[in-house]
Amino acid sequence: MASEDGLKSMHPLKRLFWPIMRSERSKFLPMLLIYSFIVFNYSLLKTIKDALIVTAKHSGAETIPFIKLWAILPMALVSTMIFTRLANKYTKEKVFTIMMVGFLSFFAIFAFILYPNQELLHFNTFADKMQAILPAGCKGLIAVFRNWTFTLFYVMCELWGTMIMSVLFWSFANEVTSVKEAGRFYAILGVGANIATIIAGQAGMFFCGKYLHSFFHPSMDRWSFSLMLITLVILGIGCFILVLYKWLANTITSPDECIASKKKEKPKMGLRKNFAYLAKSNYLIFIALIVLCFNIALTLIEVVWKDQVRMLCPYPADYGSYMGSVMTYIGILSTILSIFVCGQVIRRFGWTVSAYITPVILFISGVLFFIFYLGRTSDTALWIAGSIGTSPLMITTFLGSFQNCFSRASKFTFFDVTKEMAFIPLSSESKLKGKAAIDGVGSRLGKSGASLIHEALLMIFGTVAASVSYVGAILAIIFLFWVFAVRSLGKLFNQTSKQGNETSESPIPQKA
């Protein structure tokens, strides 16, 4: 652990951009690489999964809420149960390896077996019969079953972000990092992740573009060719992550900061016990509430925005290329926030102020998007579009992209950093059980809650466009709960962080 004297002796520029002591590099640099590569794969997977679902036949953005509720939520429960079983039986290194190999194997099977044979595998005849019987609001639900291989791929991509990035990596990071180190480490981890997002965005645009396809395999469908190339890159990066993690697991042997301490008895985990443990603590409940509110708000807005992107880019390769450009801008914004803003705000103003920034950004950018969306057919909107030589659809899509870029950038910086810092003062048992429940299932409950809201509105109004005003009203209520949870958790975090010294494990605040 770096001493305060060592930090004060650093050059001001180094303290600003790279506040890492020499003794910490052997621990921090591998962490930075592993996290960056995990985020790189996640960003590429997001580009593919959205393009597959939104542009598929008889599908659209309205399919996403049904996938998140009826497919992702059950699979999140299953994957969390698998994780807890593995965590009770094996070391962290072996659990990481097993789950990584499982994910990478599926992505290979999808790209080279399931996708090329989709016409044989999909339930088109049955789905057509259901479409003729059920109301129009069920179109998205039918598409979930019609294109079941796409649905399964979408689910696995989402679970990569949950299980590999949120649960496995951050459990490891929180185990070997103190609160004061996190104020320096996590912002730079965010920078690495953001740079990886930029590169992934450009890679997605390159792989989905026309040049590579026409040069290497013009006879093959462009989207099929792009999917195959992107999958090969993901598999290669995944193998490198496994090698790097294994090396790190065998290298860090410090008694206080080892990856898997053999001296400590590993707490037994179970899904029901984890949630029961969470329910006993106000501290963990407030973390869960913040995660729920963020995922509900982001999902509610994203479905409306992706519906506009689909209208603008109906072909999957074009959709993937557009989402790649959005990923690039998310990475650029996140990098700027990480380097110049996030770490400075956390060190100067503390946890609570930093945690307020994400809901404020989502609220302001969401209001701008919904205002223009609701008035996109008005004379004013048509005049604005005509005066700049574009269409209301282009402006609405741009504002939605603007909102998504700033929301995701704040998520990858302020939200992720403050959320992970909140776990650090807790005991090992609290970290493990609380994180497994909150990140493994809690985040999915938030997205599923937003999906349930969209489903109900689709059943009533039939289309995404007709339900937008009600989505905006619900968002306002969600933001109030979010701000309340941040304020309450901030008080508990400050109290818990002061208990004991820097190396001791703080007890978790229990309900009175």
N, C-alpha and C positions, 0 to 999 in steps of 0.2 A: 504494500500500500504506500502510495506516495505521501510524504509528509507535507504539511503546510509550508514549512520552510523551503522545501524543494520547489514547490509551486511558485512561491514568491520570488525565488531567484531566477525563474525563467524569464526569457526575453518577452516583452509584452505581446509581440506578434505571435510567438510560439504559444503563449498562454491562451491567446485568442483562438488560434486555428488548430493547434495540436498540443493540448495540455496533458500529454502522456509522458510519464517519467520513463527513463531508460529501463528501470527494473520491471516495468509493467508491460513492455513491448511483447515479450514472449507469450504473455497471456492475451493481450488485447489484439494484436495483429491477426492471429488465426481466427479469433472471434469475428473480427471485421470481415475477413474473407468469406467465412462460412455464411454469415448473415447476408452479405451482399449477393452471393451466388444463389442462396435460397430465394431472395427477393427477385433476382433476375429471372429465375424459372417461373416464379409466381406471376410476374408481369407478362411474360410470354404466354403463359397459360390463360390469363385473363383475356388477352387478345383473341385467342382461339375460341374459348368457350362462348363468349358473347356472339362472335360471328356465326358460330354453328347454330346456336339456338334462335337468335333473333331473325336470321335470314333463311332459316329452313322452311321448306314447303309447309303450308298450313300452320305456320307458327308466327311468332312476333314477340315484341317486348312484353305482351300480356302473359306469355308463358312463364316468364321469370318468377313472378310471385308464387305460382303453383309449384314450380320446382323447389323453391326455397322452403315451402311449407311441407309438401307431401313427399319430397325426396331428400333434400339436404338435412332437414331436422331429424328424421329417423336415422339417417346414415351418420349424423354427428353423434347421436346417442350410441350407436353401434361402435363407431370408431373410438369414442371415449371409453366405452366398456372394454374394448380390446386393449387400449392403452393402459388402463388401470390393471388389467390382468397381467400384461407384460411387465409393467412397472413393479408389481408385487413379486414377480418371479425372476426377472433378469436385472442386470445392471443397466444404467442409463445409456452406456455405449451400445449395448446389445439391442436395447429397445429402439434407439435411434436407427441402427442399421436395419433391423427387421422392418420398421415402418417405411423407411426410405426405399428399400428394395421392393416392398409391396406397391408403393405408388409408381415407381419407375417401370415396374413390370406391366402395370395396367396401361400406362401411357403408350408403351410399345405395342401392346396387344390392340389397343384402339386404333392407332395410326396404321398398322400394317395388316390387321385382320378385320376388325369390326367396321371401320369406316369404308373400306373398299367393297364390303358386302352388305351395305346398309339397305339396299333395295330388297334383299332376301330376308333380312332380319327384322325390318320395321313392320309394325302392325297397321299397314295402310288400309286394307279392306275393312277390318274391324273398326278402325278409327273413322272411316267414311260413314259407316252405318251409325255410329254414335253421334257424329256431327249432324246427321239428318234428324236425329231424335231430340237431342239436348238443346237447350237455348244457346244463343250466340255468346253469352257470357262464359260458357264452358269451353270455348275454343282453346284457351290456354291449357286447361286441364287435359283435354283430349290430346293436344300436341305433346304433352309430357309422356304419355303412353305410346303415341304414334311413333315418335322419334326416340325410343327408349335408350338407344346407344348414345345419342347426343346428350340425353338427360344424365346418364351415368357418367359420361365424361365431364359434364358441367359440375356434377356433385364432387367428383374426385379432385377437380381443379380447386374448388372452394375449400375442400378439406385439406389440401396441401397448405393453404394459407392458415388454416386453423391448427392442424396437428403438427405440421413440420415447423412452420414459422412461429406461431404464437405459443404453442404448448411446449414442444421439445426444445427449440432453441432458447426461448426466453426463460424456461425453467432452469436451463443450464447457466445462462447469463446471470440470472438473479442469485444463483447459488454461489457464484464466485465473485460477486461484485458487492461492495458496500454502498451505503447511501451517498457518501461524498464522492466515491469513484463514479457512481452512476451519473452524477451531475456533469462529469467530464466525458465519461465513456459513451453514454447512450446517445448524446447529440452527434458524436462522430460516427457511431454505428448508423445513425440516421443518414448522415452524409454518404456513407458507403452504399446504403440501400438506395438512396436517391440517384446516385451516379449509376448504379445498376439498373434502375428504372429507366433512366435516359437511354442507356445502351440497349436495353430490351425493347424500348419503344422504336428506336431506329432499326434494330434488328427485325422487329415485326413488320415495319414498313418495307424493309429490303426484301424479306422473304415473301411477302404478299405482293410485291411489285411485279411489273410485267417483264422487266429486263432479265432477271435471273431465270424466270420460267421460259422465255423465248430463246435464251441462249443455251440452256441445258436440256430441256425436255418440252419442246413446243407442242408435241402431240398429246401430252398429258393435260388433264384439266388443271388450270392454274391453282385453284384452291387445294386440290388434292396434293399437288406438288409442294405447295407452301406448307401444308400440314405435315407432310413427311419430313421436310427439312427442319422445321421447328422442333418436331419431336426428337430428331436425332441430336440436335443441339441440347435439348433438355436432358436427354439421357446422358450425354457426355458430361455436362455440368454436374448432374446428380452423382455420377461416379466420382468426380473430383471432390465433391463435398464429403462423400463417405471416406475417402482416403485422408482428407485434411482433418476431419473430425477424429478419426482413429489415431492419427499422429498426435493431435492435441490431447486426447484422452490419456495417451501414454507418456506425455511430456509434463503436464501440470501435476506435480506431486506434492505441492505445498500442503502441510497438514491443515491449514486454515482455509485453503482455497482449492481443494481438489474437486474433481468432477464427481466422483462417487466415493465418498468417505466410507472406508470399511470399518472404521471404529464406531460410527454411529449406527444405531439400529434403524433400518429403513421403515418408516411408517407404512402400515398396510393401508391400501386404498381400495375403495369400492364406489361405484357411481352413487348408490343410495347414501352411503356414509359421507361421501364428499358433499352432497347437497345438504344433508343433515348438519354437517359441520359448518357449512356456509350460513345456514339459517340461524345458527346460534350467535352470529357475530354481526353487529351493526357495521363494523369496518368493512367486512367482505360484502355485505349487502349493498353498501353504497358503491363499491367498485363495480359490482354486478349491475347496478342501476345505471351507472355511467356508460358501461358497455352496451346495455340494452338500448338506452336512448340514442347513442351514436348510431348503432346499426339500424334502428327503426328509421331515424331521420334520413340517413344516407340512402337506404333502400327505397323509401317512399319517393325521394327526388329522382333517383337513378332510373327507375322504371319509366317515368315520364320522359326523361331525357333520351334514353335509349330508343324509345318509340319514335322520337324525332330523327335520331341518327339512322334508324332503319329506313325511314322515308327518303332520307337524303342519299343513303348508300345501300341499295337493296341487294347487291351482289356480295357474297361472303368475303371475297378477297379485297374488295373495295372497303367493306365494313372493317375488316381486320386492319387494313392500312390506315384508315381513319383513327381507329382506336390506338394504333401504334403511335400516331402523332400526338394523341391526347396523353398517352403514357410518357412521351418525351417531355411534354410541357409540365406534367406532374413532377417528373424527376428534376427538372430545372428549378421549379418553384420550391420543391422540397429541399434541394441543395442550398439554395439561397437562404431559406429559413433556418436550416440546420447550422450553416456556417456563421451567419451574421446575426441571427435573432434568437433561436431556441435556447442554446446554452447560456447566452447572456441574460435572457429574461429569467430563466430558472435560477441562476446564481444570484441575480440582483433582486428579483421580486418574489421568489419562492414558488412553492408548488401550486398554491391555490390560484394565483393570478395566471400562471402558465396553463392550468387546466381549464380556465374560463375561455381561453382564446379559441379553441376548436368550436364550441357551440356558437360563439359570436360570429365566426367566419361562416359557418354553415347557415346561420339565420340570415345574415345580410345578403350573401350570394344567392340563397334560396328565394328570398323575397324578390330580388331583381329578376330571376328566371321566371317565377310564377306571374309576376306582373305583366311581363311582355307576352308570356304564353297565353294568358287569359284574354289579352287584348290584341292578339296577333291578326285578327280579321277586321280590326277597326280601321277607320280612315287614317288615324294617326300612325298606326303601325305600317299601313300600306305606303303612306307618304314617306316615312323614315326609310323603308326598304327601297322605294323608288329613288330617293335622293342620293343614296349611296350605291345604287346600281346593283341591288341584290333582291332577294325575296324574303318574306317573313319567315319561311321555313329555315333559311340560312341563318338569320339573326337569332331565332329561337334555339337552333342547334348550337350556335356559337355561345350563347349565354348559358345554355346547359353545360357545354364543355368547360366554359369559364368557371361555373359553379363547381363542377366535378374536380377540376384541376386544383382549385384552392381548398376544397374539402379534403381531397386525398392528400394534398401536401401538408395540411395541418394535422391530418391523421398520422402520417408517417413521421411527423416531428413532435409537436406538442402533445397530441393525444397518446401515442404509443409510449413516449418517454415518461410522461406523468403517470400513466397507468402502470407501467412496469416499476417505476420508483415506489409506487404505493405498496407493492408487495415486499419490498426489500426489508423494512423494519420488522417483519413478521418472523415467527419461528419457521424452521424447515417444514414442519408438518402443516402449518398454515399456508405456506407458499405452495406446497405440492398439492394439497387437497383443494385449496381455494382456487388455484390457477387451473387445475384440471376441470373443475366445475364451471368456472366463469369463462375461460377461453375455449374449453372443449365443447361446451353446450350453450353457455350463456349468450355468447355472441350470435349463435345460430337461432336462439330463441328470439333475439331482437330482430333479425332478418325475417324470421318466420312470422313474427308479430306484424311487421310491415306488410308481408305478403298476404296475411289474413285480411288486413285492412283493404289492400288492393283487390283481393278476390271478392270481398263483400261488395265493394263499390262496382266492380265489373259485373257482378250478378244483377245489380240494381240498374246501372246505367249502360252496360253493354260494351263500352269502349273506355280506353284510358283517358282520351281527350275530354269526355263528358264528365269525368269524376275529379278533375284537377282542382276545382275550387274547394272541394271537401278535403282533399289531401292537404291543401295549404292550411286549412283550419286545424286539422289534426296535428300538423307539424308544430303549430304555435303552442299547443298544449304539451307536446313532447319536450320542447325547449325549456319550458318552465320547470318540469321535473328534472331535467338535466342540470340546470343551474342550481337547483336545490341540493341535488346529490353532490355536486362539486363543492359547494359551500360546506356541507356537513362533513364530507370526507376530509377536506382540507384541515378542519379543526382536529379531527382524530389523527391524521397523519403527522401533524406538528407535535402533538402530544406523544405519540408512539415513538417518533424518531428521537426524542430527547431521553427516552428511557434507556438506562444502561450506557455502556461505552460503545465505541464504534464497532467492536468485534463481537459484542455479545448479541444473542438472539433476543429480540424484544417479544414479550408476550402479546398475543392478539387480544384487542379489546372485545370483551364479551358483552352480550346484552345484559342490561341490569335486571 
